[in-house]
Structures are given as C-alpha cells and as structure tokens.
C-alpha cells in the first residue's frame, strides 16, 4: 500500500465527496437491512394469521379477518418497496460522490503527469520509449482510478455492511449465523485466486493487443515501403499470426471467466441450503419462526457480493499499487536543467562558447571535446562536419536541452544557465534536422511559436522560407490540414514549413540544424538568399554537411569527431586547402556531374 500513500493528497483535496460517500453508504446499508427484518415479520405474521384464520372463517368472520390481514400484508409490501427505492437512491448518490471523486482525481493525475513530462529534460526521453510514457499516463492511471473509485466504494460497503449484518444475525440467532456464513470465507479465497488468474491472463492479452496495434500502426505508416518491396502477403501472414496469438489468449481468459459466476452461485447455494437445513431443524424444535429462515437467506445474499468483492478489491489494490509505483518513478524524476537566476533580460545574440565538452549520459558517447568559438550579435556561423561529428549536439546545448559536461556557454556575457529557460528558448528559432509537424493546419503549424496568430507574419515567414506558393496552391491554402507528422507535404515542403515556423516568431538567435538536406541545391540557394536579410538582423547558426549551406556565413568551423579541426571564413578555408576545401571540391564536382546528366 505504500506507493498508494501518495494519493492521500488527492483524497484530502476531495474529502467532502469522500465523506459524503461514506455517509450515503451507511444510510444505503441501513435500508438494505430493514427490508430483511420486515420480511421476517411479514412471514411470521402470515403464518400466525393463517393459524387463527381457520377458526374465524368457521365462525363467519373470515371475510373481515382476510381484509384486515391483507391490509397488513400490503403495508409490509409498501414498506419493503419504499426501502428498496430509498436504497437505490442512496446507491445513486454513492456513485455521484465516490466515483465522481475518482474521475476528478484521474483528471488531476493525468494533468500532473503530463505537466511533469513537459518539464523533464531531453535525456529522459532518450531513456524511455514513447509507448511506455503513454502506458503510464493512460493504463496505469486507469488502474489507480479503479482503486480510488470502485475499490474504495465496495471496500467501504464491505466495512460498513458486514458488521451491521453480522451483528443483527448474531442478535437473532448466533448458531444459525455460524452455519450460514461457513462457506463465505471459502468463497472469498476462491474469488481471490480466480481474480489473480484473470488479471494474469488479462495482462498477457494487453501485451498481445499492444503488439498487434504496433504491428498494424507500422504496416499502415510504412505502406509505401511494403508496396514497393511487394511484401503485402508477408504482412498479412504476420498479422494473422499476431491475431492468432491474441485469439488464443482471449479464449484462455474466457475459460477462466466462465468459472467466476458459477463459483459464486455454487457457494451461495451451499450457504442457502445450510441455512434452510439448520433453520428448518430449529423451526421443528420450536426455537425460531419461519420468518427467521427467510431473513437469514436474505442476509446471506446481502453478504455474498461484499465477500466476493473482497478478493476482487485485493486484486485491484495490488494492480493499483504496481501502477502507482511505475507512475511514482516518473514523478520522482529530477530535471537537472534548471535556471540559476531566472534572468529575463533582452537577448541581443552575442554567443561565446569556451572549452565545451559533452558526453551523452545514457550512452556514454563523447560528442564534443574542448570546442570554443565566438559569434557577435547579427553574425552568421556555419558549422560543417560529417555525420556524428557533434554538430547537432552544439544546437542542443545552445537550446539547453542538455548542460555541458565541461566548459560553459555565454549569451550577451551571461552564463546560459542563469537565463530563465522559457525566456531563452523563446528567443531562439530552431529548425531541427528531423522535422516534426503537427496534425493541424499549415497556418497553425507556422504560428506554433507565436503567442497569438498573426496572419501577416505567418505569410511573410512562408515567403521567406520559399514555401508560400506551394501553400496557396493547395485548395484550402493555409487552412490545409496536414496528416500525421505532416505526411501531406513532401520532404522539402516539410523542411520549409519548419523553417517558416522558426522565423515567424522573430527570434534573436536562429539555428538551422541541417534543415535543407531534403531540398535541391537550387531551392537551397533560393531559401538562403531569401533568408539573408533575416539573418543579418539576428545571430544565425547554420549546421550542415553541405558546404553550399554554410559558405554565406561570416565564420565557419569544421568539426570532426567532436573537435574543431578548421575555422575561418569561406575564402580563408578554401585557401588553406584542408578538409573544408576538399569537401567543397567534392560537393561542387558532384553537383556539376548531376547537372550535366540532367
């Protein structure tokens, strides 16, 4: 239960609903017990009345006596019906308090977890899969809600009803109480084991369903690759195998579920038989009346579900505790990316990087080794290097997605760690290498970094990114809704929309992380020429493996294996005839050969 203690803050927050739920549970159980007593009185009354009805009938008073007897029976019937209606009303109120409380807590928990997710560092997302993150905010929270709602509701019912009923039964007849309740502990233990078996097989079904869903998602997402390699038949065959596994597990669960209600009914039936047998012997001996047997049968039936639910509740609590443990693991995650002074001064764009080294904490790979450079506000820096040389790591460190292992970064003469993180990132326009567009309109994707939608700024950003004409050619223009991850657009269009999104918020620092790799050289030159005016007004960092993207920069650094091996402007680096010049020559020749072939 220890992991579930964390939920006490929510129970305290909604203590009003919880206390009302307890009160309504007590009242509803009182209205459960009273009808059983009324049934006993009614049966005893009928039996006694029948014994005196014969003499009255022989004396000519039969009709009058019958009328009086029926009036009393009717009164008993009305009272029992009234009690049933009142109990139903209070059961409704119980659900309106405890179940609604659980839904409110579920809402608060999901918001708390999602808020925590949003504030965790990028290293957290490198360590954990998206599926696992989704499972904890959906399935795990749902299991915890089952503890906060049904488990608490039925647990309270058990704790309140059981003492009430047992005390009444003992008051009426202790011996009959003992014999009638004899099978109930066996029932509870049996249900506990059956429930565990059901939960175990349900878990296997969930995993099988998850695998099936993942397979289908990948098949649909990669349908072009499937068709291109003519693997449709293989895909169908693999899907059939996964479906077969899911079907087998579902049938095994169904077989266990089939035991549940027969087991309950068998043990309740045994309890009823014992009650009738022992009660019948006592009636014969004149120790009790007929009504007591009926009353005890009703009591046994009243206790059946609470006792049955004991095993079910125990199982729910165990599952909730396991789920809450998983949730607590993420809630206890510490975010090391924190602001030391929360500075929100205006950022101009002077950047100074000194002896920067960085090792990825999850993989242990050293991405940067003693990197130093400086950019003045309004200047452009080009970072050139092969795959894995550490180019994107510099972008991540400037965005404070990570903190450096050694060295430091200064912006406008202040340590980057002193700035308020949200303020820093609002002043940086970032175009990632792996473009991500949301399933929303093109206009909203471009306006994503803005506090409010400004159509003029959106259109101007689209023009600067050379994607305006493509957008207005769509039937709905900027209102065109993109598919999942922007699948509606081509690779080049997605990259240009991503560039438009970055420059729309008019940042002081612009980082282009190999964002022109999906466009041809001609389009690349058009975009860079259009952005030249924009880059003059702000500090720009162009990260690329293409020399043509960085040649317009005021300063260029060449990275290899995390170290700066060359630095200077384009002309100086060409004159040095080093790695940069060799790379420029190869790419230029490749471009010319492609042009000649065309």
Residue, then its C-alpha position, 0 to 999 in steps of 0.5 A: x500500500x505504500x506507493x498508494x500513500x501518495x494519493x492521500x493528497x488527492x483524497x484530502x483535496x476531495x474529502x467532502x465527496x469522500x465523506x459524503x460517500x461514506x455517509x450515503x453508504x451507511x444510510x444505503x446499508x441501513x435500508x438494505x437491512x430493514x427490508x430483511x427484518x420486515x420480511x421476517x415479520x411479514x412471514x411470521x405474521x402470515x403464518x400466525x394469521x393463517x393459524x387463527x384464520x381457520x377458526x374465524x372463517x368457521x365462525x363467519x368472520x373470515x371475510x373481515x379477518x382476510x381484509x384486515x390481514x391483507x391490509x397488513x400484508x400490503x403495508x409490509x409490501x409498501x414498506x419493503x418497496x419504499x426501502x428498496x427505492x430509498x436504497x437505490x437512491x442512496x446507491x445513486x448518490x454513492x456513485x455521484x460522490x465516490x466515483x465522481x471523486x475518482x474521475x476528478x482525481x484521474x483528471x488531476x493525475x493525468x494533468x500532473x503527469x503530463x505537466x511533469x513530462x513537459x518539464x523533464x529534460x531531453x535525456x529522459x526521453x532518450x531513456x524511455x520509449x514513447x509507448x511506455x510514457x503513454x502506458x503510464x499516463x493512460x493504463x496505469x492511471x486507469x488502474x489507480x482510478x479503479x482503486x480510488x473509485x470502485x475499490x474504495x466504494x465496495x471496500x467501504x460497503x464491505x466495512x460498513x455492511x458486514x458488521x451491521x449484518x453480522x451483528x443483527x444475525x448474531x442478535x437473532x440467532x448466533x448458531x444459525x449465523x455460524x452455519x450460514x456464513x461457513x462457506x463465505x470465507x471459502x468463497x472469498x479465497x476462491x474469488x481471490x485466486x480466480x481474480x489473480x488468474x484473470x488479471x494474469x491472463x488479462x495482462x498477457x492479452x494487453x501485451x498481445x493487443x499492444x503488439x498487434x496495434x504496433x504491428x498494424x500502426x507500422x504496416x499502415x505508416x510504412x505502406x509505401x515501403x511494403x508496396x514497393x518491396x511487394x511484401x503485402x502477403x508477408x504482412x498479412x501472414x504476420x498479422x494473422x499470426x499476431x491475431x492468432x496469438x491474441x485469439x488464443x489468449x482471449x479464449x484462455x481468459x474466457x475459460x477462466x471467466x466462465x468459472x467466476x459466476x458459477x463459483x459464486x452461485x455454487x457457494x451461495x447455494x451451499x450457504x442457502x441450503x445450510x441455512x434452510x437445513x439448520x433453520x428448518x431443524x430449529x423451526x421443528x424444535x420450536x426455537x425460531x419462526x419461519x420468518x427467521x429462515x427467510x431473513x437469514x437467506x436474505x442476509x446471506x445474499x446481502x453478504x455474498x457480493x461484499x465477500x466476493x468483492x473482497x478478493x476482487x478489491x485485493x486484486x485491484x489494490x495490488x494492480x493499483x499499487x504496481x501502477x502507482x509505483x511505475x507512475x511514482x518513478x516518473x514523478x520522482x524524476x529530477x530535471x537537472x536543467x534548471x535556471x540559476x537566476x531566472x534572468x529575463x533580460x533582452x537577448x541581443x545574440x552575442x554567443x561565446x562558447x569556451x572549452x565545451x565538452x559533452x558526453x551523452x549520459x545514457x550512452x556514454x558517447x563523447x560528442x564534443x571535446x574542448x570546442x570554443x568559438x565566438x559569434x557577435x550579435x547579427x553574425x552568421x556561423x556555419x558549422x560543417x562536419x560529417x555525420x556524428x561529428x557533434x554538430x547537432x549536439x552544439x544546437x542542443x546545448x545552445x537550446x539547453x536541452x542538455x548542460x555541458x559536461x565541461x566548459x560553459x556557454x555565454x549569451x550577451x556575457x551571461x552564463x546560459x544557465x542563469x537565463x530563465x529557460x522559457x525566456x531563452x528558448x523563446x528567443x531562439x528559432x530552431x529548425x531541427x534536422x528531423x522535422x516534426x509537424x503537427x496534425x493541424x493546419x499549415x497556418x497553425x503549424x507556422x504560428x506554433x511559436x507565436x503567442x497569438x496568430x498573426x496572419x501577416x507574419x505567418x505569410x511573410x515567414x512562408x515567403x521567406x522560407x520559399x514555401x508560400x506558393x506551394x501553400x496557396x496552391x493547395x485548395x484550402x491554402x493555409x487552412x490545409x490540414x496536414x496528416x500525421x507528422x505532416x505526411x501531406x507535404x513532401x520532404x522539402x515542403x516539410x523542411x520549409x514549413x519548419x523553417x517558416x515556423x522558426x522565423x515567424x516568431x522573430x527570434x534573436x538567435x536562429x539555428x538551422x540544424x541541417x534543415x535543407x538536406x531534403x531540398x535541391x541545391x537550387x531551392x537551397x540557394x533560393x531559401x538562403x538568399x531569401x533568408x539573408x536579410x533575416x539573418x543579418x538582423x539576428x545571430x544565425x547558426x547554420x549546421x550542415x554537411x553541405x558546404x553550399x549551406x554554410x559558405x554565406x556565413x561570416x565564420x565557419x568551423x569544421x568539426x570532426x569527431x567532436x573537435x574543431x579541426x578548421x575555422x575561418x571564413x569561406x575564402x580563408x578555408x578554401x585557401x588553406x586547402x584542408x578538409x573544408x576545401x576538399x569537401x567543397x571540391x567534392x560537393x561542387x564536382x558532384x553537383x556539376x556531374x548531376x547537372x550535366x546528366x540532367 
